[in-house]
C-alpha cells in the first residue's frame, strides 16, 4: 500500500509543480498589472527593459497574438493583423509586455513582436472625418492631404503640438491631438 502511495505521489508531483509555477507567474503578472494601474500615466521604469512604462511602440508582424497572461500557456484573446500598428506598453514581465490598443483592448505579447519604431493612428475616434496634413507645422500652411481615420503614419518627430509624419503616399505635418500613439505635449526628435 505504501509503495503504491509513493508511486502515485511521484506521478502527481510534476503536475503540482507546474500548477504552482503557473499560479506564481499569474500572481506576478497580476502584481505588475496592479502596479501599472495604480500609477496611471505616471512614468516609471520597466522591470525587464529598463525603459519608461507606459510607452508607445509598434507591432513588427502582421500576426501578433494578444494573450490573457504573460506566457504561451495563456489563452489567445485576440490576433492583431496589422504590422506597424501602434500599441501602448502598460506593464512588463520578463519577455512579455502588457499592451493596450487604441480601442482599449489589453493583453500580453512577446517583446520580440514589438518595435521601438514610433507609429500613430490618425484620429481613430473621428469616424468618417478626415484629418488635414499640412506642408508645415501650421494650419496656415498649404494642405497636402486628407487622412482618414485609422490610417497608420510613421512618426518622425513631434514638438508637443505638431508631428511630422509619413505613410503610403503622404508626408507632412499633423496636429498632435489628431494622433493616437503619441502622448499630449510629448516631444519626439
Backbone as CSV, one residue per row, in Angstrom:
resi,resn,N_x,N_y,N_z,CA_x,CA_y,CA_z,C_x,C_y,C_z
1,UNK,0.821,-1.190,0.000,0.000,0.000,0.000,0.862,1.250,0.000
2,UNK,1.902,1.255,0.840,2.772,2.418,0.942,3.515,2.660,-0.360
3,UNK,3.974,1.584,-1.008,4.674,1.732,-2.286,3.753,2.323,-3.342
4,UNK,2.513,1.924,-3.377,1.543,2.455,-4.335,1.315,3.944,-4.091
5,UNK,1.213,4.332,-2.831,1.019,5.741,-2.481,2.228,6.571,-2.893
6,UNK,3.431,6.076,-2.651,4.660,6.781,-3.032,4.750,6.893,-4.554
7,UNK,4.437,5.831,-5.261,4.477,5.858,-6.730,3.469,6.862,-7.265
8,UNK,2.282,6.877,-6.671,1.258,7.844,-7.086,1.690,9.274,-6.834
9,UNK,2.325,9.511,-5.701,2.801,10.872,-5.377,3.893,11.304,-6.348
10,UNK,4.737,10.363,-6.774,5.787,10.699,-7.742,5.185,11.110,-9.086
11,UNK,4.058,10.516,-9.450,3.395,10.883,-10.701,2.710,12.233,-10.594
12,UNK,2.176,12.557,-9.428,1.431,13.808,-9.223,2.366,14.992,-9.005
13,UNK,3.543,14.763,-8.439,4.467,15.854,-8.092,4.785,16.772,-9.270
14,UNK,5.114,16.253,-10.461,5.401,17.175,-11.577,4.192,18.037,-11.948
15,UNK,2.990,17.454,-11.857,1.780,18.218,-12.153,1.610,19.357,-11.156
16,UNK,1.752,19.056,-9.874,1.632,20.104,-8.853,2.711,21.159,-9.020
17,UNK,3.900,20.748,-9.416,4.983,21.700,-9.648,4.607,22.684,-10.762
18,UNK,4.044,22.167,-11.874,3.600,23.038,-12.982,2.489,23.967,-12.534
19,UNK,1.518,23.422,-11.786,0.403,24.239,-11.304,0.926,25.347,-10.401
20,UNK,1.835,25.016,-9.510,2.399,26.001,-8.596,3.124,27.110,-9.364
21,UNK,3.942,26.747,-10.354,4.684,27.753,-11.113,3.759,28.626,-11.962
22,UNK,2.708,28.043,-12.529,1.732,28.843,-13.286,1.032,29.839,-12.372
23,UNK,0.658,29.375,-11.175,-0.003,30.266,-10.219,0.943,31.387,-9.810
24,UNK,2.198,31.058,-9.605,3.190,32.065,-9.236,3.368,33.098,-10.348
25,UNK,3.432,32.637,-11.614,3.537,33.562,-12.747,2.298,34.441,-12.856
26,UNK,1.137,33.854,-12.658,-0.113,34.623,-12.737,-0.163,35.681,-11.643
27,UNK,0.283,35.327,-10.434,0.296,36.314,-9.347,1.272,37.441,-9.667
28,UNK,2.437,37.108,-10.205,3.410,38.137,-10.569,2.851,39.043,-11.649
29,UNK,2.186,38.463,-12.643,1.566,39.269,-13.704,0.491,40.174,-13.126
30,UNK,-0.284,39.641,-12.190,-1.327,40.449,-11.546,-0.730,41.615,-10.784
31,UNK,0.368,41.366,-10.081,1.023,42.457,-9.365,1.555,43.512,-10.322
32,UNK,2.114,43.063,-11.459,2.589,44.012,-12.475,1.430,44.849,-13.005
33,UNK,0.323,44.187,-13.297,-0.843,44.912,-13.818,-1.391,45.864,-12.774
34,UNK,-1.439,45.428,-11.519,-1.924,46.277,-10.447,-1.016,47.487,-10.282
35,UNK,0.291,47.255,-10.340,1.234,48.370,-10.215,1.081,49.335,-11.376
36,UNK,0.886,48.824,-12.575,0.707,49.693,-13.739,-0.568,50.507,-13.609
37,UNK,-1.639,49.874,-13.131,-2.906,50.584,-12.971,-2.846,51.600,-11.852
38,UNK,-2.116,51.302,-10.785,-2.052,52.200,-9.639,-1.291,53.469,-9.963
39,UNK,-0.332,53.387,-10.868,0.457,54.572,-11.169,-0.144,55.394,-12.291
40,UNK,-1.110,54.822,-13.030,-1.758,55.562,-14.110,-0.749,56.001,-15.147
41,UNK,-0.762,57.279,-15.495,0.137,57.809,-16.504,1.499,58.185,-15.941
42,UNK,1.701,58.054,-14.638,2.995,58.405,-14.065,4.052,57.448,-14.608
43,UNK,5.120,57.997,-15.163,6.167,57.165,-15.733,6.947,56.458,-14.634
44,UNK,7.285,55.213,-14.905,8.255,54.501,-14.094,9.081,53.644,-15.044
45,UNK,10.093,53.023,-14.533,10.998,52.248,-15.366,10.551,50.790,-15.378
46,UNK,10.495,50.208,-16.579,10.091,48.817,-16.720,11.085,47.878,-16.071
47,UNK,10.589,46.873,-15.378,11.446,45.945,-14.649,12.296,45.075,-15.570
48,UNK,11.826,44.805,-16.782,12.558,43.933,-17.698,13.417,44.712,-18.686
49,UNK,12.905,45.840,-19.204,13.612,46.559,-20.267,14.440,47.737,-19.765
50,UNK,14.077,48.285,-18.627,14.741,49.498,-18.153,14.252,50.749,-18.875
51,UNK,13.193,50.608,-19.683,12.626,51.728,-20.431,11.382,52.239,-19.711
52,UNK,10.956,53.476,-20.026,9.768,54.024,-19.350,8.511,53.206,-19.638
53,UNK,7.662,53.106,-18.639,6.341,52.482,-18.759,5.358,53.460,-18.140
54,UNK,4.320,53.860,-18.843,3.901,53.416,-20.162,4.729,54.064,-21.271
55,UNK,4.689,53.441,-22.455,5.328,53.991,-23.649,4.666,53.382,-24.879
56,UNK,4.762,54.090,-26.005,4.206,53.585,-27.262,5.276,52.864,-28.067
57,UNK,4.859,51.787,-28.712,5.696,51.011,-29.624,4.800,50.594,-30.785
58,UNK,5.336,49.805,-31.711,4.516,49.317,-32.824,4.732,47.821,-33.006
59,UNK,3.777,47.184,-33.663,3.856,45.746,-33.928,4.779,45.487,-35.114
60,UNK,5.586,44.428,-35.030,6.536,44.119,-36.102,5.976,43.154,-37.133
61,UNK,4.846,42.531,-36.822,4.343,41.454,-37.664,2.871,41.658,-38.004
62,UNK,2.443,41.005,-39.086,1.029,41.022,-39.465,0.199,40.045,-38.640
63,UNK,0.837,39.289,-37.779,0.109,38.341,-36.934,0.743,38.332,-35.549
64,UNK,0.064,38.965,-34.597,0.555,39.036,-33.220,-0.564,38.590,-32.288
65,UNK,-0.296,37.536,-31.522,-1.282,37.022,-30.568,-1.304,37.877,-29.305
66,UNK,-2.490,38.285,-28.909,-2.702,39.004,-27.646,-3.214,37.967,-26.653
67,UNK,-2.478,37.762,-25.572,-2.802,36.691,-24.628,-3.337,37.241,-23.307
68,UNK,-4.071,36.388,-22.587,-4.639,36.764,-21.290,-3.568,37.028,-20.248
69,UNK,-2.452,36.343,-20.336,-1.382,36.458,-19.350,-0.035,36.321,-20.010
70,UNK,1.029,36.523,-19.223,2.387,36.549,-19.775,3.042,35.177,-19.933
71,UNK,2.445,34.326,-20.771,3.086,33.064,-21.163,2.291,32.475,-22.319
72,UNK,2.913,31.564,-23.031,2.225,30.904,-24.146,1.164,29.927,-23.643
73,UNK,1.184,29.641,-22.348,0.158,28.787,-21.758,-1.184,29.506,-21.650
74,UNK,-1.160,30.832,-21.672,-2.397,31.600,-21.563,-3.130,31.649,-22.905
75,UNK,-4.434,31.728,-22.813,-5.317,31.734,-23.981,-5.102,32.997,-24.819
76,UNK,-5.127,32.841,-26.145,-5.092,33.984,-27.069,-6.484,34.594,-27.101
77,UNK,-6.572,35.890,-26.791,-7.872,36.561,-26.763,-8.124,37.391,-28.021
78,UNK,-7.060,37.686,-28.773,-7.192,38.496,-29.983,-5.953,38.283,-30.821
79,UNK,-6.075,38.437,-32.133,-4.919,38.373,-33.014,-4.861,39.676,-33.790
80,UNK,-3.797,40.449,-33.561,-3.576,41.665,-34.342,-3.102,41.246,-35.726
81,UNK,-3.623,41.888,-36.766,-3.247,41.517,-38.127,-2.823,42.735,-38.932
82,UNK,-2.037,43.606,-38.293,-1.644,44.847,-38.951,-0.258,45.281,-38.482
83,UNK,0.777,44.927,-39.221,2.140,45.336,-38.872,2.203,46.858,-38.843
84,UNK,2.961,47.387,-37.895,3.095,48.828,-37.766,2.063,49.460,-36.860
85,UNK,1.061,48.689,-36.422,0.014,49.219,-35.560,0.625,49.697,-34.244
86,UNK,0.311,50.925,-33.810,0.833,51.376,-32.521,0.076,50.734,-31.364
87,UNK,0.796,50.394,-30.320,0.214,49.911,-29.073,0.968,50.571,-27.928
88,UNK,0.323,50.619,-26.782,0.938,51.219,-25.603,1.327,50.118,-24.632
89,UNK,2.597,50.081,-24.240,3.050,49.134,-23.217,2.670,49.713,-21.865
90,UNK,1.932,48.908,-21.071,1.492,49.368,-19.753,2.144,48.594,-18.610
91,UNK,2.774,47.447,-18.917,3.460,46.661,-17.892,4.441,45.717,-18.572
92,UNK,5.384,45.203,-17.777,6.384,44.264,-18.271,6.500,43.095,-17.301
93,UNK,6.747,41.917,-17.850,7.048,40.739,-17.042,7.966,39.849,-17.863
94,UNK,9.217,39.788,-17.488,10.234,39.023,-18.194,10.221,39.372,-19.684
95,UNK,9.935,38.408,-20.577,9.965,38.677,-22.024,8.592,39.091,-22.558
96,UNK,7.656,39.365,-21.675,6.288,39.711,-22.051,6.002,41.167,-21.767
97,UNK,5.168,41.751,-22.626,4.741,43.140,-22.437,3.217,43.187,-22.460
98,UNK,2.642,43.864,-21.476,1.200,44.079,-21.478,0.956,45.316,-22.338
99,UNK,0.087,45.186,-23.320,-0.166,46.288,-24.244,-1.654,46.618,-24.294
100,UNK,-1.923,47.843,-24.739,-3.285,48.315,-24.945,-3.348,48.920,-26.335
101,UNK,-4.419,48.632,-27.067,-4.568,49.224,-28.400,-5.463,50.463,-28.323
102,UNK,-5.711,51.088,-29.456,-6.466,52.350,-29.491,-7.917,52.182,-29.057
103,UNK,-8.417,50.954,-29.078,-9.798,50.708,-28.658,-9.896,50.269,-27.205
104,UNK,-8.739,50.170,-26.526,-8.728,49.811,-25.113,-8.539,48.339,-24.824
105,UNK,-8.421,47.495,-25.847,-8.185,46.072,-25.625,-6.794,45.885,-25.023
106,UNK,-6.693,45.040,-23.997,-5.424,44.813,-23.321,-5.087,43.332,-23.272
107,UNK,-3.809,43.044,-23.271,-3.324,41.683,-23.152,-1.809,41.676,-23.235
108,UNK,-1.250,40.483,-23.266,0.198,40.303,-23.227,0.714,39.796,-24.571
109,UNK,1.867,40.342,-25.006,2.520,39.887,-26.227,4.014,39.698,-25.947
110,UNK,4.641,38.848,-26.749,6.091,38.662,-26.643,6.798,39.947,-27.043
111,UNK,7.838,40.318,-26.314,8.557,41.561,-26.613,9.187,41.550,-28.003
112,UNK,9.519,40.365,-28.526,10.160,40.278,-29.837,9.211,40.645,-30.982
113,UNK,7.915,40.747,-30.699,6.934,41.131,-31.717,6.636,42.627,-31.689
114,UNK,7.418,43.365,-30.891,7.240,44.811,-30.756,8.502,45.536,-31.211
115,UNK,8.306,46.730,-31.744,9.416,47.553,-32.221,9.346,48.924,-31.561
116,UNK,10.494,49.513,-31.328,10.544,50.873,-30.800,10.207,51.927,-31.843
117,UNK,10.027,51.503,-33.103,9.662,52.446,-34.180,8.315,53.063,-33.847
118,UNK,8.278,54.395,-33.864,7.054,55.095,-33.489,6.127,55.255,-34.682
119,UNK,4.919,54.798,-34.478,3.847,54.996,-35.443,2.652,55.547,-34.681
120,UNK,1.662,56.022,-35.413,0.446,56.532,-34.783,-0.736,56.274,-35.698
121,UNK,-1.902,56.185,-35.105,-3.141,56.102,-35.863,-3.727,57.499,-35.973
122,UNK,-4.187,57.831,-37.158,-4.836,59.125,-37.358,-6.232,59.053,-36.757
123,UNK,-6.485,59.887,-35.778,-7.772,60.106,-35.116,-8.757,58.945,-35.190
124,UNK,-8.461,57.817,-34.518,-9.392,56.688,-34.591,-10.772,56.997,-33.994
125,UNK,-10.862,58.017,-33.182,-12.136,58.411,-32.564,-12.994,59.272,-33.494
126,UNK,-12.446,59.717,-34.627,-13.179,60.560,-35.579,-13.616,59.721,-36.777
127,UNK,-14.604,58.890,-36.580,-15.094,58.053,-37.670,-15.671,58.932,-38.778
128,UNK,-15.265,58.654,-40.013,-15.757,59.345,-41.206,-15.450,60.847,-41.239
129,UNK,-14.439,61.278,-40.462,-13.992,62.670,-40.515,-12.505,62.656,-40.848
130,UNK,-12.123,63.332,-41.935,-10.730,63.366,-42.357,-9.932,64.369,-41.532
131,UNK,-8.650,64.078,-41.355,-7.720,64.996,-40.703,-6.799,65.573,-41.771
132,UNK,-6.494,66.855,-41.646,-5.682,67.548,-42.650,-4.201,67.393,-42.335
133,UNK,-3.437,67.071,-43.378,-1.987,67.005,-43.314,-1.462,68.263,-44.009
134,UNK,-0.593,69.004,-43.342,-0.098,70.279,-43.856,1.358,70.181,-44.294
135,UNK,1.774,71.140,-45.133,3.154,71.174,-45.621,4.125,71.645,-44.538
136,UNK,3.642,72.427,-43.584,4.444,72.916,-42.460,3.632,72.768,-41.183
137,UNK,4.277,72.976,-40.062,3.610,72.845,-38.769,2.783,74.086,-38.465
138,UNK,1.786,74.330,-39.307,0.909,75.490,-39.128,-0.374,75.263,-39.922
139,UNK,-1.524,75.616,-39.340,-2.776,75.470,-40.094,-2.889,76.491,-41.226
140,UNK,-1.969,77.462,-41.235,-1.958,78.467,-42.305,-1.135,78.013,-43.511
141,UNK,-0.422,76.896,-43.358,0.365,76.370,-44.477,-0.540,75.595,-45.430
142,UNK,0.018,75.222,-46.548,-0.763,74.534,-47.581,-1.137,73.112,-47.138
143,UNK,-2.405,72.742,-47.284,-2.786,71.345,-47.030,-2.193,70.445,-48.120
144,UNK,-1.655,69.296,-47.714,-1.065,68.379,-48.696,-1.856,67.084,-48.831
145,UNK,-2.705,66.772,-47.849,-3.507,65.544,-47.924,-4.600,65.576,-46.872
146,UNK,-5.612,64.765,-47.121,-6.640,64.485,-46.121,-6.465,63.022,-45.741
147,UNK,-6.312,62.765,-44.450,-6.097,61.398,-43.983,-7.341,60.893,-43.264
148,UNK,-7.772,59.710,-43.626,-8.937,59.105,-42.999,-8.593,58.567,-41.620
149,UNK,-9.611,58.385,-40.828,-9.480,57.796,-39.503,-8.818,56.421,-39.611
150,UNK,-7.930,56.119,-38.668,-7.235,54.832,-38.541,-6.124,54.585,-39.547
151,UNK,-5.720,55.589,-40.323,-4.543,55.446,-41.178,-3.314,55.364,-40.268
152,UNK,-2.399,54.438,-40.574,-1.150,54.335,-39.818,-0.121,55.267,-40.431
153,UNK,0.501,56.081,-39.574,1.542,57.005,-40.019,2.814,56.757,-39.217
154,UNK,3.960,56.801,-39.894,5.251,56.762,-39.200,5.506,58.141,-38.620
155,UNK,5.884,58.173,-37.351,6.131,59.446,-36.670,7.628,59.742,-36.741
156,UNK,7.971,60.880,-37.356,9.383,61.267,-37.497,9.808,62.300,-36.472
157,UNK,8.861,62.975,-35.858,9.175,63.955,-34.830,7.930,64.702,-34.402
158,UNK,7.935,65.150,-33.149,6.828,65.947,-32.613,7.421,67.044,-31.744
159,UNK,6.784,68.223,-31.784,7.255,69.333,-30.959,6.339,69.596,-29.766
160,UNK,5.363,68.741,-29.542,4.411,68.923,-28.460,3.057,69.401,-28.958
161,UNK,3.023,69.950,-30.177,1.777,70.427,-30.779,1.566,69.820,-32.158
162,UNK,2.646,69.706,-32.932,2.602,69.167,-34.291,3.553,67.988,-34.412
163,UNK,3.206,67.055,-35.286,4.081,65.918,-35.577,4.329,65.842,-37.075
164,UNK,5.575,65.529,-37.439,5.913,65.262,-38.839,5.735,63.772,-39.053
165,UNK,4.880,63.410,-40.007,4.533,62.011,-40.250,4.642,61.690,-41.730
166,UNK,4.712,60.401,-42.011,4.667,59.945,-43.402,4.007,58.584,-43.439
167,UNK,3.620,58.208,-44.638,2.998,56.909,-44.825,2.941,56.591,-46.301
168,UNK,2.106,55.676,-46.666,1.975,55.243,-48.046,1.376,56.371,-48.885
169,UNK,2.229,57.146,-49.550,1.774,58.213,-50.432,1.552,59.564,-49.771
170,UNK,2.008,59.752,-48.539,1.853,61.065,-47.900,3.027,61.376,-46.976
171,UNK,3.260,62.671,-46.801,4.266,63.173,-45.864,3.920,64.610,-45.537
172,UNK,4.000,64.965,-44.269,3.698,66.327,-43.858,3.525,66.429,-42.358
173,UNK,2.800,67.473,-41.939,2.609,67.769,-40.524,1.136,67.665,-40.157
174,UNK,0.891,67.082,-38.985,-0.466,66.928,-38.480,-0.494,67.368,-37.018
175,UNK,-1.612,67.913,-36.598,-1.713,68.309,-35.195,-1.604,67.071,-34.317
176,UNK,-0.794,67.174,-33.295,-0.516,66.049,-32.413,-1.793,65.519,-31.757
177,UNK,-2.746,66.384,-31.516,-4.006,65.978,-30.891,-4.849,65.085,-31.808
178,UNK,-4.482,64.967,-33.080,-5.186,64.099,-34.023,-4.518,62.739,-34.183
179,UNK,-3.613,62.401,-33.280,-2.898,61.124,-33.373,-3.088,60.295,-32.108
180,UNK,-3.271,58.982,-32.282,-3.215,58.040,-31.167,-1.923,57.262,-31.360
181,UNK,-1.023,57.413,-30.399,0.288,56.771,-30.492,1.388,57.716,-30.032
182,UNK,0.992,58.942,-29.694,1.891,59.914,-29.067,1.125,60.531,-27.901
183,UNK,1.849,60.873,-26.856,1.204,61.473,-25.691,0.999,62.969,-25.909
184,UNK,0.002,63.561,-25.259,-0.185,65.014,-25.352,1.096,65.725,-24.890
185,UNK,1.514,66.692,-25.641,2.714,67.501,-25.342,4.029,66.724,-25.416
186,UNK,4.004,65.469,-25.866,5.238,64.692,-25.989,6.111,65.262,-27.100
187,UNK,7.401,65.319,-26.833,8.361,65.773,-27.832,9.174,64.576,-28.293
188,UNK,9.227,64.396,-29.599,9.966,63.285,-30.204,10.941,63.871,-31.214
189,UNK,12.188,63.496,-31.074,13.207,64.002,-32.015,13.636,62.924,-32.963
